[in-house]
Amino acid sequence: MFDIRFLPFLLVFTLAIIVERPITQISWCGASIIYTREDETIPQFQGLEEEKTIFFITEAHQIYQSNGTVWNQIEGLFEDIQISPADSRVIFLFGQNGQKSYRTNDCGENFEEIDTEGFYGFRLNKMNWKWILAFKKLQCDHSEMDCREPYNNQLFYSEDGAKTWLPSFKNCREASWDKIIEDIAVPDERSILLFSHENQTQLIYSDDFTNYHTLMIGAQGYYQTSKYLFVLTSSSNGGYELHYGHSKLEEFQEKLVELPLQILKEYSYTVLDTENGRIYLSVSHYQQEQSVTNVYISNQIGLDFQIVLTNNVRSTQDGNCDFEKLLGLTSTYVANTYDQRDQQDKSTVISFNGGKKWESIKAPKQDSEGNIIECGGECSLHFVGRTESYRQTIYTVDQAPGIVLGVGNVGLFISQEQNTYMSADGGQNWIEVRKGSHVFEIADFGGVIVMAKDYEPTNEIIYSIDYGKTWKTKVIYDDLFMAQNLVTEASGTVKYFLIYGKTDKGEGIILKLDFSDIFSRECKSNLDYDIWNSKCIDGSQTKYYRKKENSECFNPKQMITKRIIEPCPCKREDWICAQGYTSKLEGSDCLPIVNVSDYCEPGKAFFKTQGYIKLTQCVGGLDLGPIETQCPASLNLNDIISYLIIISLLAVLILIGYVLLRRGQTSGEKGSNPNINKYNQMEFQEDEDDEDQQL
């Protein structure tokens, strides 16, 4: 069953497609930004045309393709759709259980059959769409220790876009492309592998799929970011250890993550983020309670881990944590924690300074119906986290800094009664938009925000074009359906949305909502914009250009680059202790561990350390850097002899002068003073009028 309807309910039209089963995945061919499965965001450099080709796959493993208003079903059953991160016009359609697979290099204008029989776990290369990694299961003898689960796989690679495959390493557990292969010094085909060899697990990298360099022996898992490579190993005390080093593999020198609570074991690690060089880790110290973790943060050079949040909520199934970075902003995070008293009730906290300080989220004073929100005790705003929800319930996008949407409640803890909230200033102030849970999406760099109920059948949306100040309601379909998600193309430049879900008959439904005529012009004048400032974080502040609430215009595509980063005045937090110095408490004075001596070249100036190193790019403010100091001048042997001779002559002259002066005084006193006896001793004369004697 395949049905298309044009509905004149919205501003131009709504296009509805009915398919037999609900939709599970949507992909945008020709997208301007690719979000890969390895957590990378990759911009695409081809045109930012408004109309994109859309592919979606249903629960029945059927794929449909649309170019504009025409939808076509692609013959066959499929397991997955993947967009090449090297070229978003290249789409791979991977067949299910022996079904045919296809590749298109032109968003579906033409298709070419590819060979994927028996392969799984496809990894696409972000520098060349022709390069692909994949696995095949090995038939192993029980005596082969290297071939035990989960190492009973062989790695293959393709150089021609999955038309043919070549064998590589056996006994692989995991493999991936190097995340920094965009570096001109790194080969595009460099891969990282975890495999077993001679009954030893090894983490290696290879530039030719045959020869390799060993990074670590005994590795149990790994995770690479653009800054660091993390490696998990077993520890001697029964837990695990996390090692890390430079993400550039030639420079990798592993060091152990050393946490301040050394008496505790570590049973699980989740790398939460690596922003600005800081490492954010969620660590479980309890073997039986791995759903409760502590969050640690390093400094900007990946050292000196400090505990910043306790009782963080973690899923034991996939390792995900209720810890979200607000995209588009610097160092703003939201997290859920268990109540310390019973480890059951959960509450939400926010940090505006990179996790160093956490606070409750300020609750709105009124609800969406204008009623005063009454709550016993010190109530705040809480959000359902990713460990409980099938989708992300705290939502932000890079292209709309400061706009935050979330599903939660006002109270002491997270409750079952959920409403939808929004902040337009990066989480500092919030409004309740509507009662109940909603799906939501942001387009036009925050200029258009759309939401729909997802907790009960609906046939309408609400939308705002003034950052949530006012909301309008529009009917989008003639029957009720359950909305599952609301999406738009990742760049934020298109002016339409897709909402998909299922009908009361269990069919899949997808609707295209076109907002292209909501405004008649593009924003051009500076009068259409305000500048919104973020807080000073890590020595800098970002200023964002944002359309004014009352400006009725679309943002131009150039808004992608409309932001200014400026240094902030230095504060104590911008400095860390230099080598040989330490502070007893975070932020306290750095004191020398031992006596620190400076090399001083006599007669010249040098910069004497105050015991601090600047971590950030801050300018002015508190200056704890080295102070220019003048060294005392040194003397050579001839100078010393000359100075001694001069001092000796001066001493002789002074002595002669003193003797002559003294003789003159003595001869005069002998002739005039009757109180001098023959031994030239001064006598004391008794004064009958005075009771005391004076010298």
Summary of the structure (lengths in Angstrom):
residues: 695
radius of gyration: 36.8
end to end distance: 127.7
largest distance: 143.5
contacts: 2092
relative contact order: 0.07
helix: 8%
strand: 41%
